[in-house]
Amino acid sequence: MSIYENIRIGKVNATRAEIEQAAREANAHNFIMELPDKYETLVGERGIQLSGGEKQRIALARALVKQPIFHYLIHIFDQHFEL
């Protein structure tokens, strides 16, 4: 399964733009773009192994795609704790 497919589990009809936006908000986009096939990189048993933190970021991106309220909450959190 690719990273794109993994995030899309949260919302099967999500657009590419929605997937990438969720990954950005989850701080996953940059490390994804460094992978050999970017969002199409296979992960798991037949693909690359992700670190624990990377897995958490992918899971957060999946939740963000599924639940738009998370976008708002993360935005508020970021504004409150911005340095």
Z-matrix of the N, CA and C atoms (Angstrom, degrees):
N
C 1 1.438
C 2 1.531 1 108.40
N 3 1.310 2 116.11 1 136.17
C 4 1.466 3 120.34 2 179.60
C 5 1.527 4 110.49 3 -81.83
N 6 1.312 5 115.83 4 164.78
C 7 1.464 6 120.51 5 176.03
C 8 1.522 7 109.79 6 -60.60
N 9 1.317 8 117.13 7 -41.45
C 10 1.467 9 121.49 8 178.34
C 11 1.526 10 110.36 9 -57.37
N 12 1.317 11 117.02 10 -49.20
C 13 1.469 12 121.15 11 179.99
C 14 1.520 13 111.29 12 -64.09
N 15 1.320 14 116.23 13 -37.13
C 16 1.453 15 121.01 14 -179.61
C 17 1.528 16 110.60 15 -63.35
N 18 1.313 17 117.89 16 -45.52
C 19 1.466 18 120.90 17 178.61
C 20 1.524 19 110.06 18 -67.62
N 21 1.312 20 116.74 19 -38.69
C 22 1.462 21 121.68 20 -176.56
C 23 1.529 22 112.93 21 -66.66
N 24 1.318 23 118.01 22 -15.48
C 25 1.463 24 120.71 23 175.81
C 26 1.532 25 109.75 24 -54.43
N 27 1.328 26 116.18 25 -33.37
C 28 1.458 27 120.44 26 179.91
C 29 1.516 28 113.62 27 -63.92
N 30 1.326 29 116.65 28 -27.81
C 31 1.470 30 121.45 29 -179.32
C 32 1.524 31 106.68 30 -158.65
N 33 1.321 32 116.61 31 98.88
C 34 1.460 33 120.85 32 -170.81
C 35 1.524 34 113.84 33 -62.55
N 36 1.324 35 118.13 34 -22.47
C 37 1.466 36 119.89 35 179.04
C 38 1.529 37 112.56 36 -100.35
N 39 1.331 38 117.00 37 17.13
C 40 1.464 39 120.80 38 179.31
C 41 1.526 40 110.84 39 -65.16
N 42 1.311 41 115.34 40 142.75
C 43 1.464 42 120.56 41 176.83
C 44 1.526 43 109.78 42 -80.86
N 45 1.308 44 114.86 43 165.82
C 46 1.472 45 120.03 44 176.36
C 47 1.531 46 110.08 45 -59.19
N 48 1.326 47 116.27 46 -40.92
C 49 1.467 48 120.68 47 179.78
C 50 1.531 49 111.05 48 -62.57
N 51 1.322 50 117.42 49 -40.54
C 52 1.468 51 120.81 50 178.81
C 53 1.525 52 111.05 51 -65.25
N 54 1.325 53 116.06 52 -40.53
C 55 1.467 54 120.85 53 178.97
C 56 1.525 55 109.99 54 -62.83
N 57 1.321 56 116.60 55 -47.49
C 58 1.466 57 120.14 56 -178.15
C 59 1.522 58 111.38 57 -67.75
N 60 1.326 59 118.23 58 -37.02
C 61 1.464 60 120.95 59 177.95
C 62 1.526 61 110.26 60 -64.59
N 63 1.308 62 116.90 61 -43.35
C 64 1.466 63 120.70 62 177.98
C 65 1.527 64 110.41 63 -62.12
N 66 1.321 65 117.04 64 -40.53
C 67 1.466 66 120.71 65 178.55
C 68 1.527 67 110.82 66 -64.92
N 69 1.323 68 117.14 67 -39.12
C 70 1.470 69 120.13 68 176.96
C 71 1.527 70 110.39 69 -62.12
N 72 1.324 71 116.05 70 -46.71
C 73 1.462 72 120.32 71 -178.33
C 74 1.526 73 112.01 72 -66.57
N 75 1.314 74 117.38 73 -25.32
C 76 1.464 75 122.37 74 177.85
C 77 1.528 76 111.75 75 -90.70
N 78 1.325 77 117.52 76 5.60
C 79 1.470 78 122.64 77 -177.13
C 80 1.524 79 112.14 78 58.22
N 81 1.327 80 115.89 79 37.80
C 82 1.460 81 120.70 80 178.96
C 83 1.527 82 111.99 81 -110.13
N 84 1.310 83 117.78 82 -22.36
C 85 1.467 84 121.39 83 -172.85
C 86 1.530 85 112.72 84 -56.66
N 87 1.323 86 117.55 85 -45.29
C 88 1.471 87 119.82 86 -176.20
C 89 1.523 88 112.28 87 -62.40
N 90 1.340 89 117.47 88 -45.52
C 91 1.471 90 117.36 89 -179.81
C 92 1.527 91 110.58 90 -70.67
N 93 1.330 92 117.68 91 -31.22
C 94 1.466 93 120.17 92 177.05
C 95 1.525 94 109.75 93 -63.34
N 96 1.321 95 117.43 94 -42.27
C 97 1.462 96 121.40 95 -178.14
C 98 1.523 97 112.43 96 -67.62
N 99 1.334 98 117.74 97 -17.28
C 100 1.465 99 121.50 98 177.03
C 101 1.531 100 112.34 99 -86.95
N 102 1.325 101 117.43 100 -9.98
C 103 1.465 102 121.12 101 -179.81
C 104 1.526 103 110.37 102 -75.38
N 105 1.330 104 117.47 103 156.91
C 106 1.473 105 120.96 104 -175.38
C 107 1.530 106 114.32 105 -53.94
N 108 1.326 107 117.35 106 -44.72
C 109 1.464 108 120.81 107 -178.35
C 110 1.525 109 112.44 108 -114.20
N 111 1.315 110 115.17 109 20.06
C 112 1.465 111 122.13 110 177.88
C 113 1.535 112 110.55 111 52.18
N 114 1.316 113 118.88 112 -126.02
C 115 1.469 114 121.65 113 -177.04
C 116 1.530 115 112.49 114 -68.21
N 117 1.303 116 117.25 115 -18.11
C 118 1.466 117 120.47 116 179.78
C 119 1.529 118 112.22 117 -91.42
N 120 1.328 119 118.02 118 3.02
C 121 1.460 120 122.01 119 177.90
C 122 1.521 121 109.65 120 -63.47
N 123 1.320 122 115.11 121 130.70
C 124 1.463 123 120.04 122 178.07
C 125 1.517 124 109.39 123 -78.50
N 126 1.320 125 115.72 124 140.21
C 127 1.464 126 121.42 125 179.18
C 128 1.521 127 109.25 126 -126.35
N 129 1.321 128 115.39 127 159.74
C 130 1.462 129 120.04 128 179.10
C 131 1.511 130 111.77 129 98.78
N 132 1.312 131 115.88 130 -153.60
C 133 1.466 132 121.52 131 -175.07
C 134 1.522 133 112.85 132 -58.45
N 135 1.310 134 117.60 133 -37.96
C 136 1.468 135 120.93 134 -176.68
C 137 1.526 136 112.96 135 -97.89
N 138 1.303 137 116.36 136 3.84
C 139 1.459 138 119.90 137 -178.06
C 140 1.514 139 110.93 138 -134.95
N 141 1.314 140 115.45 139 -155.78
C 142 1.459 141 120.07 140 -179.10
C 143 1.523 142 110.25 141 -76.30
N 144 1.303 143 115.30 142 157.87
C 145 1.460 144 121.43 143 176.55
C 146 1.529 145 108.26 144 -97.85
N 147 1.307 146 116.21 145 131.06
C 148 1.459 147 121.42 146 178.34
C 149 1.520 148 109.56 147 -95.36
N 150 1.327 149 116.17 148 153.33
C 151 1.462 150 120.33 149 174.99
C 152 1.527 151 108.70 150 -72.60
N 153 1.304 152 116.35 151 168.24
C 154 1.458 153 120.74 152 178.17
C 155 1.517 154 112.08 153 -59.28
N 156 1.335 155 116.58 154 -42.68
C 157 1.460 156 120.74 155 179.26
C 158 1.520 157 112.46 156 -65.79
N 159 1.325 158 116.37 157 -38.68
C 160 1.469 159 120.09 158 178.13
C 161 1.526 160 110.71 159 -65.64
N 162 1.326 161 116.29 160 -39.85
C 163 1.467 162 120.04 161 177.14
C 164 1.525 163 110.63 162 -61.84
N 165 1.323 164 116.20 163 -40.69
C 166 1.466 165 120.05 164 179.37
C 167 1.525 166 110.91 165 -64.21
N 168 1.312 167 116.89 166 -39.48
C 169 1.469 168 120.28 167 179.18
C 170 1.523 169 111.44 168 -65.80
N 171 1.324 170 116.68 169 -39.34
C 172 1.468 171 120.57 170 176.68
C 173 1.529 172 109.56 171 -64.15
N 174 1.329 173 116.90 172 -43.03
C 175 1.469 174 120.79 173 178.74
C 176 1.526 175 110.77 174 -62.68
N 177 1.328 176 117.27 175 -39.51
C 178 1.463 177 120.60 176 177.50
C 179 1.524 178 110.35 177 -65.27
N 180 1.319 179 117.20 178 -42.07
C 181 1.470 180 120.57 179 177.62
C 182 1.525 181 110.14 180 -60.40
N 183 1.320 182 117.24 181 -40.82
C 184 1.466 183 121.48 182 177.72
C 185 1.530 184 110.41 183 -60.91
N 186 1.328 185 116.74 184 -43.01
C 187 1.466 186 120.76 185 178.69
C 188 1.524 187 111.02 186 -66.34
N 189 1.325 188 117.16 187 -38.85
C 190 1.463 189 120.84 188 179.89
C 191 1.519 190 111.62 189 -64.92
N 192 1.318 191 117.27 190 -37.43
C 193 1.465 192 120.76 191 177.51
C 194 1.527 193 109.68 192 -65.47
N 195 1.306 194 116.05 193 -38.61
C 196 1.466 195 121.13 194 -176.22
C 197 1.527 196 112.66 195 -76.69
N 198 1.315 197 117.45 196 -40.04
C 199 1.461 198 122.20 197 -172.93
C 200 1.528 199 110.96 198 -121.31
N 201 1.319 200 117.97 199 95.60
C 202 1.462 201 120.54 200 -178.36
C 203 1.527 202 114.40 201 -57.93
N 204 1.327 203 118.77 202 -24.92
C 205 1.466 204 119.93 203 179.56
C 206 1.523 205 110.73 204 -59.84
N 207 1.338 206 117.09 205 -29.64
C 208 1.454 207 120.19 206 177.48
C 209 1.525 208 111.50 207 -61.48
N 210 1.322 209 117.84 208 -34.60
C 211 1.463 210 120.92 209 177.76
C 212 1.522 211 109.79 210 -57.98
N 213 1.311 212 115.58 211 -46.82
C 214 1.459 213 121.44 212 -179.15
C 215 1.525 214 110.34 213 -63.48
N 216 1.323 215 117.26 214 -46.85
C 217 1.459 216 120.68 215 -178.16
C 218 1.522 217 111.88 216 -63.30
N 219 1.314 218 117.37 217 -40.98
C 220 1.466 219 120.27 218 178.34
C 221 1.522 220 110.35 219 -65.66
N 222 1.324 221 117.31 220 -39.47
C 223 1.465 222 121.41 221 177.71
C 224 1.531 223 109.96 222 -60.07
N 225 1.322 224 117.20 223 -46.81
C 226 1.465 225 121.84 224 178.88
C 227 1.524 226 110.04 225 -62.40
N 228 1.322 227 117.25 226 -45.07
C 229 1.457 228 122.18 227 179.70
C 230 1.524 229 110.41 228 -60.04
N 231 1.329 230 117.09 229 -46.86
C 232 1.463 231 121.47 230 -179.73
C 233 1.523 232 111.35 231 -61.07
N 234 1.318 233 117.43 232 -41.49
C 235 1.465 234 120.66 233 179.72
C 236 1.520 235 110.75 234 -65.39
N 237 1.311 236 116.36 235 -40.27
C 238 1.462 237 121.12 236 -176.99
C 239 1.528 238 111.80 237 -67.13
N 240 1.322 239 116.82 238 -38.91
C 241 1.460 240 120.96 239 -174.60
C 242 1.524 241 113.97 240 -104.94
N 243 1.318 242 117.17 241 11.65
C 244 1.460 243 120.55 242 -179.15
C 245 1.522 244 110.22 243 -64.55
N 246 1.318 245 115.78 244 135.67
C 247 1.476 246 121.04 245 179.74
C 248 1.498 247 111.43 246 -91.55
